Amino acid sequence: MSNNNETLRNSINDVEAGYEYMLAYAAQGLIDEPTSGGSGPSIRVYLEKMQNGLVSIVDDFETVIKDATGDNAELYLNYLSVLKEDAAKSKKAVDLVMSLPSIGSQVIDNLNASIHLRAILTDIFLIDEALTSLSRHQ
């Protein structure tokens, strides 16, 4: 795997892992964020990684697209405008939650349900699968 692909995989994993952790966190029914001493990393660790992934993912996809798509690059690059908008909107939602003094399960459940977060996940799945399909047929 090239370094560009590995960088992209890390960004994708940061976004996806954050979402998956939020699903489990929301199910706990916590009124307030647990203080230190809990089992495993805090919700803030996952949200911070998600923020970082949302910031870098468009550039990471762009680099891989330019390396992998050849004549079809323009189609893939055009779709990145959608990914960029959804990543920016999702990051704003995560930023809002991170600004809270305590993050309870209900706010995370609402973040999970955000159409913006669901859109970025779907964008990632679509373009990633398109690139995977393209590489299988080259």
C-alpha positions in Angstrom: 0.0 0.0 0.0 1.4 3.4 -0.9 2.0 6.1 1.7 -0.8 8.1 0.1 -3.3 5.2 0.5 -2.2 4.7 4.1 -2.7 8.3 4.9 -6.2 8.2 3.4 -7.0 4.9 5.3 -6.0 6.7 8.5 -8.3 9.6 7.8 -11.2 7.2 6.9 -10.6 5.1 10.0 -10.6 8.2 12.2 -14.0 9.3 10.9 -15.5 5.8 11.0 -14.1 4.8 14.4 -15.5 8.0 15.8 -18.9 7.3 14.5 -18.8 3.7 15.7 -17.7 4.7 19.2 -20.4 7.4 19.3 -23.0 4.6 18.7 -21.8 2.7 21.7 -21.5 5.9 23.8 -25.0 7.0 23.0 -26.4 3.6 24.1 -24.9 4.1 27.6 -27.5 6.7 28.6 -25.0 8.9 30.3 -26.3 12.2 31.6 -22.8 13.6 31.8 -19.4 12.7 30.5 -17.6 10.3 32.8 -14.7 11.7 34.7 -11.3 10.0 34.5 -10.9 6.5 35.6 -13.4 5.0 33.2 -12.6 2.1 31.0 -11.1 3.0 27.7 -10.5 6.3 26.0 -12.9 9.2 26.5 -15.4 10.3 23.9 -13.3 13.4 23.4 -10.4 11.3 22.1 -12.6 9.8 19.4 -14.2 13.1 18.5 -10.8 14.8 18.3 -9.6 12.1 15.9 -12.8 12.5 13.9 -12.1 16.2 13.7 -8.6 15.6 12.3 -10.0 13.1 9.8 -12.6 15.5 8.6 -10.0 18.2 8.1 -7.6 16.0 6.1 -9.9 13.5 4.2 -10.6 15.7 1.2 -6.9 16.4 0.5 -6.1 12.7 1.2 -8.7 11.6 -1.4 -7.5 14.2 -3.9 -3.9 12.8 -3.7 -5.0 9.2 -4.2 -7.4 10.2 -7.0 -4.7 12.0 -8.9 -2.5 8.9 -8.6 -5.2 6.3 -9.5 -7.8 7.6 -11.9 -6.0 8.8 -15.0 -8.5 10.0 -17.6 -11.4 9.9 -15.2 -9.7 12.1 -12.6 -12.0 15.0 -13.3 -15.2 13.1 -12.4 -13.7 12.0 -9.1 -12.3 15.5 -8.4 -15.7 17.0 -9.1 -17.2 14.7 -6.5 -14.7 16.0 -3.9 -16.6 19.3 -3.8 -19.5 17.4 -2.3 -17.2 15.6 0.1 -15.6 18.9 1.1 -19.0 20.5 1.9 -20.2 17.6 4.0 -16.8 17.3 5.8 -17.0 21.0 6.7 -20.6 20.7 8.0 -19.8 17.5 10.0 -16.7 19.1 11.5 -18.8 22.1 12.6 -21.2 19.8 14.4 -18.4 17.9 16.1 -16.8 21.2 17.1 -20.0 22.3 18.7 -20.2 19.1 20.7 -16.5 19.3 21.7 -17.1 22.8 23.1 -19.5 21.4 25.7 -18.2 21.2 29.3 -19.6 17.7 29.6 -20.7 15.4 26.7 -23.7 13.2 27.6 -25.2 10.3 25.6 -28.1 12.3 24.3 -26.0 15.0 22.6 -24.0 12.2 21.0 -27.1 10.4 19.9 -28.2 13.6 18.2 -24.8 14.0 16.6 -25.1 10.4 15.3 -28.4 11.3 13.8 -27.1 14.4 12.1 -27.8 14.3 8.4 -24.4 15.9 7.9 -22.5 13.2 9.6 -24.5 10.5 7.8 -23.8 12.3 4.5 -20.0 12.4 5.0 -20.0 8.7 5.8 -22.0 7.9 2.7 -19.7 10.2 0.6 -16.7 8.3 2.0 -18.2 4.9 1.2 -19.2 5.9 -2.3 -15.9 7.4 -3.5 -13.8 4.8 -1.7 -15.7 2.0 -3.3 -15.5 3.7 -6.7 -11.7 3.9 -6.3 -11.6 0.3 -5.2 -13.7 -0.8 -8.2 -11.6 1.2 -10.6 -8.4 -0.4 -9.3 -9.8 -3.9 -9.7 -10.5 -3.1 -13.4 -7.2 -1.4 -14.4 
